[in-house]
Amino acid sequence: MKWKQVRGWEGLYEVSDDGHVRSLDRLVERSNGTSQKFSGKELKSFKNSAGYLVVRLSDASNGRRECARVHRLVATSFIENPDMKPEVNH
């Protein structure tokens, strides 16, 4: 199994070539000056209303959150797209 950084979430999440997504160990600085350590773990995926597997990504340091489709994370990390095509057949 190969792991690569999730584009746009570098240093926070990795995706494997077979569709597993994991968070990475990180230290989050809070607005009150304290910091909190988070240990990395594999994320649980679930099906959205369209039937796609998705995972919840978040960045506590800036409040950014996203539900990301797993197949798109794999595609953007592992498949070259020099023509900037908008979709992947899966």
C-alpha positions in Angstrom: 0.0 0.0 0.0 1.3 3.4 -1.0 0.5 6.6 0.9 0.5 10.2 -0.5 -0.4 13.6 0.9 -3.9 14.8 0.3 -3.7 17.8 -2.0 -4.8 21.0 -0.2 -4.4 19.2 3.2 -0.6 18.6 3.1 0.8 17.8 6.6 -2.7 16.9 7.9 -3.9 13.9 5.9 -2.7 11.1 3.6 -4.6 8.8 1.3 -3.5 5.3 0.2 -3.7 3.9 -3.3 -6.5 1.6 -2.2 -8.7 4.3 -0.6 -7.8 4.5 3.0 -7.5 8.0 4.5 -5.5 8.8 7.7 -4.8 11.9 9.7 -1.2 12.7 10.7 0.1 13.5 14.1 0.0 17.3 14.7 0.2 20.0 17.3 -2.6 22.6 17.1 -2.1 26.1 18.5 -5.3 27.4 20.1 -6.3 31.1 20.1 -5.8 31.3 23.9 -2.1 30.4 23.4 -2.3 26.8 24.5 -1.5 23.9 22.2 -3.0 20.5 21.9 -1.4 17.3 20.4 -3.5 15.1 18.1 -2.4 11.6 17.3 -2.9 10.4 13.7 -5.5 7.7 12.9 -7.3 6.1 10.1 -10.6 7.9 9.2 -13.8 6.1 9.0 -15.5 6.6 5.6 -19.3 6.6 5.1 -21.7 6.8 2.2 -23.2 10.1 1.3 -26.7 10.5 -0.1 -25.4 9.8 -3.6 -23.8 6.6 -2.5 -20.2 7.8 -2.6 -17.7 7.0 0.2 -16.7 10.2 1.9 -14.5 11.2 4.9 -14.7 14.4 7.0 -11.5 16.5 6.9 -10.9 19.4 9.3 -8.1 21.7 10.2 -8.6 23.0 13.8 -6.0 25.7 13.4 -8.1 27.7 11.0 -11.6 26.1 11.3 -11.7 24.7 7.8 -13.9 21.6 7.3 -14.8 19.5 4.3 -16.5 16.2 3.4 -14.3 14.8 0.7 -15.2 11.9 -1.7 -12.6 9.2 -1.2 -12.3 8.3 -4.9 -11.5 12.0 -5.8 -8.8 12.1 -3.1 -7.2 8.9 -4.6 -7.5 10.3 -8.1 -6.0 13.7 -7.4 -3.1 12.1 -5.4 -2.2 9.1 -7.7 -3.4 9.9 -11.2 -1.6 12.4 -13.4 -3.9 14.9 -15.1 -1.8 17.0 -17.5 -4.9 18.0 -19.5 -6.8 19.2 -16.4 -9.8 16.9 -17.1 -12.6 17.5 -14.6 -13.6 13.9 -13.7 -12.4 10.4 -13.4 -14.2 7.2 -14.5 -14.3 4.8 -11.6 
